[in-house]
Amino acid sequence: MKTSLYFARIAKGAVSVLEGMAVTLSWMFRRPSTVQWPDKMERELESALPERFRGILEVEHRICTGCQACERACPIGCIAIGVERDPETKERFLTRFDIDAAKCMYCGLCSEPCPTGAIRHTTQFAGASPELERLLLRYIEPGRRIAPYKPKTETGPLAPRGRLAAGKLKEPAVPERSAG
C-alpha cells in the first residue's frame, strides 16, 4: 500500500512538471508583448490611459471660485492658494495657485470637494526631472491677480484634459516664491 502511494505521488509530481512546461513552451512561440516606451509606441500612452487615471494635477483657474476647499482637503499640503482682498473695492482675487507635483501622492482628495471641477487629475504622468523646482506647477504667475469664477458667468469651453499640466511641465523652472 505504501509503495503505491509513493508511485502515485511521483506520477502526480511528473504531471505537474509537464503541465508547467507546456505553459512555458506555449509562450515561446508567441510574439513578445514588451513595448519599448516611449520610442516604439504606436500612439501616445496618455491617450491610451483611462479617463479616471490619476496623473499630474492641473487647474483651470478660469472656473476656480477661490474657495480653497482643495487646499484644505490635501493631506500633504502640496497645494498653495493665495487669495487677497482689494481694500478699496472689497473684491477678492486669486494671486497664487501652486501645486507641488513632487509632493503629491495622487490620492484625488483635492478634486472631490471642488464645486466647479477646476482642479482635476490628468493622464500626464511623465514628470521626471533633474531639478525638483520643475515639479512646482504655478498656474497663476507671480504678480498676477485673477478674479474668482462666479457661477452665473459664462467661461467658454474648457481646455482639454492634460493640456494645461503638459504646458506647465515644459516651462523652465521658476525659483521658489516666499509664502508671504
N, C-alpha and C positions, 0 to 999 in steps of 0.2 A: 504494500500500500504506500509506503514511504517513497519507494523508488518511482512509482507512477506519478506522485505529486511533484517529485524532483524534476522529472522529464516534462511534465505539464508546464511548470514554471519556466523551464528553459525554452520551450516552444513559444510560450506567451511572450517572453523577452525577445526572441528572434523575430516574431511577427511585429512587435512594437518597433524594433530597429528597422525592419523593412518598410513599414508604413512611413516612418520618419524620412528614410532615404528616398522614398517615392515622392514625397512632398518636395524635398530638396532638389531632386532631379527634374521635377516639373518646372521649377523656377529657372533652371539652367537654360532652357530653350525659349524663354520669354524675352521680349525686348526690355531693356533696362528702363525703369521709371524715374531715375535720378535726373534732375534738371539742374544744369549749371546756371544758377542765378547770379547776377542779373543778365549775363551775356547771352544765353541761349533761350530766353523766354519768347514764346510766340506772341504774347501780349503782356501789357504791364500787369504786375502782380496786384497792384492796388485795385485794378478794375475787376479782378477775379475774386477779391475778398467779399464776404457777405456784407450787406448794408449795416448790420448791427455790430460790425467789428469795432473794437475799441482801440483806435490808434491815437495819434497825437491830437490834442485838443485844439480847436480853433474857435474864434469868437467873431460873430457877425455883429460888430458894435453898432450898426445902424438900427438893430432891433433890441439892443440892450437897454433895460429900464434903469439900470444903476441900483438895483435893489440889494446887491451884494449877497444874495442867497447862495450863489455858487462858492463864494469866498468863505462863507460861514460853514458850508457843508463839507468843504475839503478837509479831510482828516490830517493831511500833511502840511497844509498851508502853502501849497505851490501856486496859488492864485493870489495876486495882489491887485486890488482895485482902489483907485483914488477917486473920491467924489468930493468936489468943492462946491460951496455955495457962494454966488456972487453977492457981496454985501449990499450993493445998491438995489439990484432987481430981485434978490432972494431966489434967483433961479439956480438950479443945480446943474453941474457939469461933470462929465467923466473926464478925468485928467490922466488916468493911468489904468491900463488893463494888461497886466503881465502874467504870463503863465510860464512857470519853470518846468519845462518838459523833462529835465534831468531828474527832478524830484517826483514827478507824477507817477503814480502806481496804476493809472488807467482803470480805476475802480468804477467810474461812472456816477459817483455820488454827487458830483457838481452839476451834471447836466439834468438830473431829475428834478430839482426844485426850481429850475429856471422857468419863469412863467411864459416866456416867449420863445424858448428854444434857441436863444442867442449863442449859448455855449454848447458845443457838440463835439463828439468824437469823429475822427475821420478814418479813412483807410490808409493814411500816411503812417508809416512806422519806421522807415529807414532814416533815423536822425543821428546816426553815429558821427561824431566829430571830435577832432583832437582838442578843440577848445570848448570848455564847458559853457562859456558865455554864449555860444551859438544856440544853445538849447533854451535860452531865456527868450521867449517869444513875446515881443512888445507889439500889441495890437493898436495902441494909441501912442504916437510918437511923443517924446518929452516936449513940453511946452504947448501942446495942442489941447484944446478944450472941445469936447463934443457934448451936445445936448442929449440927454437920455431920451429914449424912444417913448412916445406917448401912444398907447394902443389905438387911439382913434385916427392917427395919421397914417398915410399910405407910404410905404417904403420902396415899392417896386420889387422886382424879382431878386431873390437871394443868390449869393454866389454859389456855384456848385460845390458840393461837399468835398472838402480836402484842398480846394484851390488856395484858400487863404493860408492854411498851415504850410502848404508846399512853398508858397511865396516867402513866408517868414523864415523857413528853414534855409532858404537860399540867400537870405540877406547877410551882409557881413556882420560880424559880432559887434555889439554895442556895449561899451563899458557900463557896469552896474550903476544904477541911479540910487541916490540916498532915499530912504523910506520917508523922509520928512515931507 
